[in-house]
């Protein structure tokens, strides 16, 4: 089989997965994440291995926001930031980083570039992906599905990992199918620290990047 045929098969596979979307037969499972500083809590919801949302309070209203699609399973580390009026949560698995803005109740895909810049772009759909390109002077620009991402390097997130407050585990048991794991939030006070490294950079290839 020629290289062109292999590339075409790979593209077709990715498109087929994207078009399939969440399996309606798999239930949503959820867990509550408690925040420090009397910031309340939010609900993390997951369907199968790949799809996740968060439920947040926006004033008096409850809103549901997508998180980026998860190519692989595994734990999700949760970090908290609170400085200079900036209150947010960073969630990180081995492939993606996302940001929850607690003030606007919006979710963002985080993208780090080789020169140390960090961008955030709002997530409107779970399958939103990033496009990165270098520009003159060694800087980068990033877009999320054609929408310009915001450079937040000066916020300190480029050098400060945030306060680790816990992690979300995927649990398999006899009551749920293997493709419908339950989830549980384990705070840093309850369990052993479980931090994940991320390959969320323009040089990352394969399952962890699109």
WOPETA-V334429 format. One record per run of one state. SS is the DSSP state (@ for helix, = for strand, . for the rest). FROM is the first residue (numbers start at 0). LEN is the number of residues. If there is no record, write none. Layout:
ss = [SS SS]
from = [FROM FROM]
len = [LEN LEN]
//
This chain:
ss = [. @ . = . = . = . = . = . = . = . = . = . = . @ . = . = . = . @ . = . = . = . @ .]
from = [0 2 20 27 34 40 47 50 58 60 66 75 83 85 92 96 101 105 112 117 122 129 134 135 138 139 144 146 148 149 151 152 155 162 171 181 187 200 201 205 208]
len = [2 18 7 7 6 7 3 8 2 6 9 8 2 7 4 5 4 7 5 5 7 5 1 3 1 5 2 2 1 2 1 3 7 9 10 6 13 1 4 3 2]
//
